[in-house]
Amino acid sequence: MSSLSNPPQIYDALWEDRDVRFDISTSQMNMRSGEKRIDLLDSVEDTKGNNGDRGRLIVTNLRLIWHSHTLPRVNLSVGYTCIINITVRTAHSKLRGQTEALYILTRCNNTRFEFIFTSLVPGSPRLFTTIISVHRAYETSKLYRDLKLRGAIIHNKNLRLLPLEQVYDKVNGVWNLSSDQGNLGTFYITNVRLVWHANMNESFNVSVPYLQMKSVKIRDSKFGVALVLESSVQSGNYVLGFRIDPTEKLHEVVKEIQSLHRVYSSSPIFGVEFETEDRPQSLEESTIENQTDDVDIVTEDEQSDAFAAYFADGDKQKDRPPVYCEELGLAIEKLKDGFTLSNLWEVVEQK
């Protein structure tokens, strides 16, 4: 079995758009490669967890970052993949009283969190319009980041290009080895992904972003020497095989894919494009300086309080009616819908 060196991998390091984290380090607050700051709102209150504390909200193409002005280590990061719903409702702010606020419901690791952000600039809709629009742009650009099977990506035997996509090569005569007979099709090699489709059936296709490529190798198979592509675990851990004749052409194609993957890895394109009318300050101005804080001993209870303040059920006004629990042999508060007694004993993993 022969193989070429694997391209660099970034899928396992990307957490910004798919995680909710609290009180993260300065390095985690700074932008990763390919992450772009879209807007910066300098007077936003975290009404849910830090009511009365003026802070800064940074909107990037992958997540929302909020931190306190007085204590930057009090912060949170909300990835767009975790967002379930965004609404505008009335909230009580210690700094503005009864006012409209942005409610964001999220789910991360089977735990639901709710965030409430209030703009401290009277009459400005920027908080609402920017975040809602950027999240919509993220949701409609998934082909840049997610592996897609049998999608509407081919029209009249031509690839439907994404807004930031460029085709670098089109390779005919590529056999997909997913069946015993194989299917003859075409490769499109672009700056953001590899696409294959069957010549006889355009709906039989696959789109694999470089972001989700774990390895690209040349291996021996029952069909002869083949290109074998393995996708990341989060994309389904697919193993896809393709045959290209002659062998020299196969090696050329693999080298081209790996070269483009290296270029992509150095400067990823996540596909979220949004421009604000009022340009905020520069990235250098919004970067958090690495400061040495006085060492405080924080107990586990204090850590969990910052974590639990955002639970979606954390703002209930009264206890639920008691019910008899046969398992415990005593009366307990009725559990919230969707929860079981065993859930109460599970410890939520904190990262």
C-alpha positions as CSV (number, residue, x, y, z in Angstrom):
1,M,0.0,0.0,0.0
2,S,1.4,3.3,-1.0
3,S,0.4,6.7,0.4
4,L,1.3,10.3,0.1
5,S,1.8,12.5,3.2
6,N,-1.4,13.7,4.8
7,P,-2.4,17.3,4.5
8,P,-2.5,19.4,7.6
9,Q,-5.7,19.1,9.7
10,I,-7.7,21.9,11.2
11,Y,-11.1,20.2,11.8
12,D,-10.0,18.9,15.2
13,A,-8.9,22.3,16.5
14,L,-12.0,24.3,15.4
15,W,-14.3,24.8,18.4
16,E,-15.3,28.5,18.1
17,D,-18.5,28.0,16.1
18,R,-19.7,24.8,17.8
19,D,-19.2,25.3,21.5
20,V,-20.4,27.5,24.4
21,R,-17.7,28.4,26.9
22,F,-17.5,30.6,29.9
23,D,-14.6,32.6,31.4
24,I,-12.2,31.6,28.7
25,S,-8.5,32.6,28.5
26,T,-7.2,35.6,26.6
27,S,-5.8,33.4,23.8
28,Q,-9.2,31.8,23.3
29,M,-10.9,35.2,23.1
30,N,-8.6,36.3,20.3
31,M,-9.4,35.5,16.6
32,R,-8.3,32.1,15.2
33,S,-7.0,31.8,11.6
34,G,-9.9,32.6,9.2
35,E,-12.1,34.1,12.0
36,K,-13.1,37.7,11.2
37,R,-14.6,40.3,13.4
38,I,-17.7,41.7,11.8
39,D,-18.9,44.2,14.4
40,L,-18.1,45.4,17.8
41,L,-20.7,46.8,20.2
42,D,-19.0,48.6,23.1
43,S,-22.0,49.1,25.5
44,V,-23.9,45.8,25.9
45,E,-25.1,44.3,29.2
46,D,-25.2,40.5,29.8
47,T,-28.5,40.8,31.4
48,K,-28.8,37.0,32.2
49,G,-25.6,36.4,34.0
50,N,-24.1,39.8,34.7
51,N,-27.0,42.1,35.1
52,G,-25.8,45.7,35.8
53,D,-22.4,45.1,34.3
54,R,-21.5,47.1,31.2
55,G,-19.5,45.0,28.6
56,R,-18.3,44.6,25.1
57,L,-19.9,42.3,22.5
58,I,-17.8,41.2,19.6
59,V,-19.6,39.6,16.6
60,T,-17.4,37.4,14.4
61,N,-18.1,35.1,11.5
62,L,-18.0,32.1,13.9
63,R,-19.3,33.2,17.3
64,L,-20.4,35.9,19.8
65,I,-17.9,37.0,22.4
66,W,-19.0,39.1,25.4
67,H,-16.7,40.3,28.2
68,S,-17.0,42.7,31.1
69,H,-15.3,46.1,30.8
70,T,-14.3,46.1,34.4
71,L,-13.1,42.5,34.5
72,P,-12.4,41.0,31.1
73,R,-11.8,37.6,32.5
74,V,-15.6,37.5,33.1
75,N,-16.6,36.5,29.6
76,L,-18.4,34.1,27.4
77,S,-18.2,32.7,23.9
78,V,-21.3,31.4,22.0
79,G,-20.7,29.5,18.7
80,Y,-23.4,29.9,16.0
81,T,-23.9,26.1,15.6
82,C,-25.2,26.0,19.2
83,I,-27.9,28.6,18.6
84,I,-31.5,27.2,18.5
85,N,-33.5,30.4,18.4
86,I,-33.1,34.2,18.5
87,T,-35.9,36.5,19.6
88,V,-36.4,40.1,20.8
89,R,-38.4,40.4,24.0
90,T,-38.7,42.7,27.0
91,A,-36.2,42.2,29.9
92,H,-35.4,44.0,33.1
93,S,-32.0,45.6,33.0
94,K,-30.3,47.1,36.0
95,L,-28.8,49.8,33.8
96,R,-31.8,50.5,31.5
97,G,-34.9,49.2,33.4
98,Q,-37.6,47.6,31.3
99,T,-36.3,47.5,27.7
100,E,-36.1,45.3,24.6
101,A,-33.4,42.7,24.7
102,L,-32.0,40.0,22.5
103,Y,-32.8,36.5,23.8
104,I,-30.5,33.7,22.5
105,L,-31.4,30.1,23.2
106,T,-28.6,27.6,22.7
107,R,-27.9,23.9,23.1
108,C,-24.4,22.5,23.8
109,N,-23.5,19.0,24.9
110,N,-27.2,18.3,25.6
111,T,-27.5,21.3,27.9
112,R,-29.6,24.3,27.1
113,F,-28.3,27.8,27.9
114,E,-30.1,31.1,27.5
115,F,-28.4,34.4,27.0
116,I,-30.0,37.9,27.2
117,F,-28.1,40.9,25.8
118,T,-29.3,44.4,26.3
119,S,-27.9,47.4,24.3
120,L,-27.1,50.3,26.5
121,V,-27.3,52.7,23.5
122,P,-31.0,54.1,23.5
123,G,-32.8,53.7,20.2
124,S,-30.1,51.7,18.5
125,P,-31.3,48.5,16.7
126,R,-27.7,47.5,15.8
127,L,-27.6,44.7,18.4
128,F,-30.6,43.0,17.0
129,T,-30.0,43.5,13.3
130,T,-26.4,42.6,13.3
131,I,-26.6,39.4,15.3
132,I,-29.8,38.1,13.5
133,S,-28.3,38.8,10.1
134,V,-24.9,37.3,10.8
135,H,-26.5,34.2,12.2
136,R,-28.6,33.9,9.1
137,A,-25.5,34.3,6.9
138,Y,-23.9,31.5,8.9
139,E,-26.9,29.2,8.5
140,T,-27.0,29.7,4.8
141,S,-23.3,29.0,4.1
142,K,-23.0,25.5,5.5
143,L,-21.6,24.1,2.3
144,Y,-18.3,25.8,3.1
145,R,-18.1,23.9,6.4
146,D,-20.2,20.7,6.2
147,L,-19.9,17.5,4.2
148,K,-23.0,17.2,2.0
149,L,-24.3,14.0,0.3
150,R,-26.8,14.1,-2.6
151,G,-27.3,17.9,-2.5
152,A,-28.5,20.3,-5.1
153,I,-25.0,21.3,-6.0
154,I,-24.9,20.4,-9.7
155,H,-26.9,22.0,-12.5
156,N,-26.7,20.9,-16.1
157,K,-23.4,19.0,-15.3
158,N,-21.8,22.2,-13.9
159,L,-21.0,22.9,-10.3
160,R,-23.1,25.6,-8.6
161,L,-20.4,27.9,-7.3
162,L,-20.5,29.4,-3.8
163,P,-19.9,33.2,-3.6
164,L,-16.3,32.9,-2.6
165,E,-15.5,29.7,-4.5
166,Q,-13.2,29.3,-7.5
167,V,-12.7,26.1,-9.5
168,Y,-9.1,25.2,-10.0
169,D,-9.5,21.9,-11.8
170,K,-12.2,19.7,-13.4
171,V,-11.2,16.0,-13.7
172,N,-13.2,13.7,-15.9
173,G,-13.2,9.9,-15.7
174,V,-13.3,9.6,-11.9
175,W,-14.8,6.3,-10.7
176,N,-16.6,6.3,-7.3
177,L,-15.9,3.0,-5.7
178,S,-18.9,2.9,-3.3
179,S,-20.6,0.1,-5.2
180,D,-19.3,-3.2,-6.8
181,Q,-19.7,-1.8,-10.3
182,G,-18.5,1.7,-9.5
183,N,-20.0,4.9,-10.9
184,L,-18.3,7.1,-13.5
185,G,-18.3,10.7,-12.7
186,T,-16.4,14.0,-12.5
187,F,-14.3,15.8,-9.9
188,Y,-14.4,19.6,-9.2
189,I,-11.4,20.7,-7.2
190,T,-12.0,24.2,-5.8
191,N,-10.4,26.5,-3.2
192,V,-12.8,25.4,-0.5
193,R,-13.9,21.8,-1.2
194,L,-13.8,18.7,-3.4
195,V,-16.9,17.8,-5.3
196,W,-17.8,14.6,-7.1
197,H,-20.9,13.8,-9.1
198,A,-22.0,10.8,-11.3
199,N,-22.3,11.6,-15.0
200,M,-25.5,9.7,-15.4
201,N,-27.2,11.1,-12.3
202,E,-26.3,14.6,-11.0
203,S,-28.2,14.0,-7.7
204,F,-25.7,11.3,-6.8
205,N,-22.9,13.5,-5.5
206,V,-20.8,14.4,-2.6
207,S,-19.3,17.7,-1.4
208,V,-16.4,17.5,1.0
209,P,-15.0,20.9,2.4
210,Y,-11.3,20.9,3.2
211,L,-12.3,21.8,6.7
212,Q,-13.7,18.2,7.1
213,M,-10.9,16.3,5.4
214,K,-9.0,14.1,7.8
215,S,-6.7,12.4,5.3
216,V,-6.2,12.0,1.5
217,K,-4.2,8.9,0.6
218,I,-3.4,6.5,-2.3
219,R,-4.1,2.9,-1.4
220,D,-4.5,-0.4,-3.1
221,S,-8.1,-1.7,-3.4
222,K,-9.9,-4.5,-5.2
223,F,-10.3,-2.0,-8.1
224,G,-6.6,-1.3,-8.2
225,V,-4.8,1.8,-6.9
226,A,-7.3,4.4,-5.6
227,L,-7.6,7.8,-4.0
228,V,-9.0,7.3,-0.5
229,L,-10.5,10.2,1.4
230,E,-11.4,10.0,5.0
231,S,-13.6,12.7,6.6
232,S,-13.6,14.0,10.1
233,V,-15.5,12.3,12.9
234,Q,-17.8,15.2,13.3
235,S,-18.8,15.0,9.6
236,G,-19.6,11.2,9.9
237,N,-16.2,9.7,9.5
238,Y,-16.8,8.7,5.9
239,V,-14.3,6.8,3.9
240,L,-14.6,7.5,0.2
241,G,-12.7,5.8,-2.6
242,F,-12.1,7.0,-6.2
243,R,-10.2,5.5,-9.1
244,I,-8.5,7.7,-11.7
245,D,-6.6,6.3,-14.7
246,P,-3.8,6.4,-15.5
247,T,-1.9,6.1,-12.2
248,E,0.2,9.2,-13.1
249,K,-3.0,11.3,-13.3
250,L,-4.1,9.9,-9.9
251,H,-0.9,11.0,-8.2
252,E,-1.3,14.5,-9.8
253,V,-4.8,14.9,-8.5
254,V,-3.9,13.8,-5.0
255,K,-1.0,16.2,-4.9
256,E,-3.3,19.0,-6.1
257,I,-5.9,18.3,-3.4
258,Q,-3.3,18.2,-0.7
259,S,-1.7,21.4,-1.9
260,L,-5.0,23.3,-1.9
261,H,-5.8,21.8,1.5
262,R,-2.5,23.2,2.9
263,V,-3.4,26.6,1.4
264,Y,-6.9,26.4,2.9
265,S,-5.5,25.4,6.3
266,S,-3.3,28.4,6.5
267,S,-6.2,30.8,5.8
268,P,-9.6,29.0,6.1
269,I,-12.7,30.4,4.3
270,F,-15.7,29.8,6.4
271,G,-18.1,31.5,4.0
272,V,-19.9,34.0,6.4
273,E,-20.0,37.3,4.7
274,F,-21.6,40.4,6.2
275,E,-20.7,44.1,6.1
276,T,-21.9,46.7,8.6
277,E,-22.6,50.3,7.5
278,D,-20.7,51.8,10.4
279,R,-17.2,50.3,10.5
280,P,-16.1,49.5,14.1
281,Q,-12.6,50.0,15.4
282,S,-9.7,47.9,14.1
283,L,-8.9,44.4,15.1
284,E,-5.9,45.5,17.0
285,E,-8.0,47.8,19.1
286,S,-10.5,45.0,20.0
287,T,-7.8,42.5,20.9
288,I,-7.7,41.7,24.6
289,E,-4.3,42.4,26.0
290,N,-2.7,39.5,28.0
291,Q,-2.6,40.8,31.5
292,T,-1.4,39.2,34.7
293,D,-4.3,39.1,37.2
294,D,-4.0,38.8,40.9
295,V,-4.5,35.1,41.9
296,D,-7.9,34.4,43.4
297,I,-8.9,31.1,44.9
298,V,-12.1,30.1,43.2
299,T,-14.2,27.3,44.8
300,E,-16.2,24.8,42.7
301,D,-19.4,26.5,43.9
302,E,-18.3,29.8,42.5
303,Q,-17.3,28.2,39.2
304,S,-20.6,26.4,38.8
305,D,-22.6,29.6,39.7
306,A,-21.1,31.4,36.6
307,F,-21.9,28.3,34.6
308,A,-25.4,27.7,35.9
309,A,-26.5,31.3,35.6
310,Y,-27.3,30.7,32.0
311,F,-29.3,27.5,32.2
312,A,-32.4,28.0,30.1
313,D,-34.5,27.1,33.2
314,G,-32.6,29.3,35.6
315,D,-35.1,32.1,35.7
316,K,-38.3,30.2,36.8
317,Q,-40.3,32.3,39.3
318,K,-41.8,29.6,41.4
319,D,-41.4,25.9,42.3
320,R,-43.3,23.2,40.5
321,P,-45.9,21.2,42.4
322,P,-44.6,18.3,44.4
323,V,-45.1,14.7,43.2
324,Y,-44.4,11.3,44.8
325,C,-41.2,9.6,43.6
326,E,-41.3,5.8,43.9
327,E,-37.6,5.5,43.3
328,L,-36.7,7.8,46.2
329,G,-39.7,7.0,48.3
330,L,-40.5,10.7,49.0
331,A,-42.1,13.8,47.5
332,I,-40.0,15.8,45.1
333,E,-40.6,18.9,42.9
334,K,-42.1,17.8,39.5
335,L,-39.3,17.5,37.0
336,K,-39.2,19.8,34.0
337,D,-40.5,18.2,30.8
338,G,-37.8,16.2,29.0
339,F,-35.8,15.5,32.2
340,T,-35.5,12.3,34.3
341,L,-34.3,11.7,37.8
342,S,-31.1,10.3,36.5
343,N,-30.3,13.5,34.7
344,L,-30.1,15.3,38.0
345,W,-27.2,13.1,39.0
346,E,-25.2,13.8,35.9
347,V,-22.4,16.3,36.0
348,V,-22.2,18.6,33.0
349,E,-18.8,18.5,31.5
350,Q,-17.1,21.9,31.7
351,K,-14.3,22.8,29.3
